[in-house]
Amino acid sequence: MSIHSSVLPGRGHGFMSGYLDTLALVERLHRLLLDVIKDEFERVGILDINAVQALLLFNIGDNEVTAGELKTRGYYQGSNVSYNLKKLVEMGYMHHQRCEIDRRAVRVRLTEKGREIRRIVTELFERHAEGLIEREIITMEGLEDITTALRRMERYWTDQIRYIY
């Protein structure tokens, strides 16, 4: 008996297949995004930073955050956030300082060098957004539909973790 028929008897094969295709696509898109960022940095001659580190800098932006806050946002699964933050500090992309209240926590923020990386990623994403519109790859309505569906899945998975059915 296949997983498709055992999970959703009678009506599940089509949905299960579509669900698995969607999961694989989300995973591939994330890896592809990292490759796109890596290629951009190679193109502009910045070789000391990897794509995950560039995304960390992009997502931190003008904020001051702790490593714990970044981990709980969950953007960096499969990477060691603490290691990457340490490397970014060592390379001069971030400032860090101990929190006054909780001395165990370290707060980080971008340096000028880090803001330059963020600018490069922002410009890359802006070019992509313009290209998607110009080539009519997706409309604003289509993008909103995708985002709504993915947020619903995110809420469902979060509920599965928190409440276990």
N, C-alpha and C positions, 0 to 999 in steps of 0.2 A: 504494500500500500504506500503510495507516495505521500509526501508531506502535504501536497495540495488537497488531496481528497480526505486526509485525516484531520486537517485543520478546519476546513469549512466544507463539510459534506454537501454534495449536491450543487451548491452555487459558488463555491470558493475558488475553483481552479482559475478562472479568468481574473478574479480580483487578486488572488494570491500571486499570480504571475505578474500582474501589473504592479503590485506592491513591491515585489522583489526587484523588478526592473527599476522602479523609482529609487529604492535604497541604493542600488548599484550606481545609478546616475548621480545621486547626491554625493556619493563617495568619489566617483570619477571627477565630478565638477570641482570638488575641493582640491584634489590633487592637481587638476589642470590649472586652477587658479594659482596655486603655488608655483607651477611651472611657468605660467605667464609672468608672474612677478620676478622669478629668477631670470628669465630671458630679458626682461626690461633692465634689470640691474647689470646684467652682462653687457647689454647694448650701450649703456651709459658709462660702463667701466668701473662700476662699484662691485668689487669682488669679496670684500671682507664681511659682508652681511648676507644671511640666507633669507629665504622668502618668509619663513615663520617669524623671524626677528623683524623683518620689514612690516609684516602684518601687526605684530605687537606694537610697534611704534605708531603705525597708522591708527590703530584702535585706541591707544592711550591718548593720542592727540594732545589737547591742551590741559588734560586732566592730571591730577596727581593721585596715584592709586597704589595699593599694596599688591604684592604677588598673589596673596589670597583672593583678592577681588578679581584679579585676572583669571585665576583658576576657576572660580565659581561661575564666571561668565561662560566658561566652557568652550571658548573659541579655539583652544590650542591642544585638543586631545591628540595624543600620539607624540607630543613634544614635552620636554622638560621646561616648564615655564621658569622655574627658579634658575636653572642653568642658563637659559637664554637671557634672562634679565641680568644675571651676573656678567655675562659676556658683553652685553650692550653697555653696561656701566664701564667695564674695563676698556672698551673700544671708544668711549667718549660719546655715546649716543644718548645716554641717560645720566641724570643725577640721582643719587639715592641718599636718604637720611632716615635714621631711626625715628619712629613715632614718639612724641613726647609722652603720651598716655600709656601706650603699650610698647615697651622697649623691645619686645620680641619682633614686632612688625617693622618692616622697612617700607617707606613710601618712595615711589619713583616718579620722575617726570622727565620730559624730553629736554635735551640740550639743544643748542642751535643746530648742531650736526644731526641730531635726531629729527628735528623739525624739517631739515632738508630732505631726509629720507621720506618723511610723511608727505612732503610736497610732491615728490616724485611719484609716490603711489597714488596720491590724489589725482595728479595729472593723467596717470595711466587709466584710472577708473573713469575720469571725465572723457577721455578719448574713446573708451569702450562704450560708454553711455551714448555719446554722439554717434558712433558707428552703428550701434544697434537701432537707433532712431532713423538715421539716414538711409540705412539699407533695409528698413522696414522689417527687421528680424522679429521685433516684438513691440507691441503697443503699450502705452501706459496701463490700459485696462488689463491686458494680458499679464503684465508684470505684477499688478495688484492681485490678480487671481492666483498666480503662482505663490506670491508672498502669503496670501491668506491661507491657502492650502498647507503650505509648509509650517505656518504658525499653529494651525490646528493640529498637525502631526506632532509638533514640538510640545504642545500642551498635553496631548494624549500620552506621549512617552514620559513626560515629566510626572504625570499622574500615575503612570505604571510604576515608576521608581518610588514615588512617595507613598502610594496607597496600596500597592501590590494587589490590584483588582478591588 
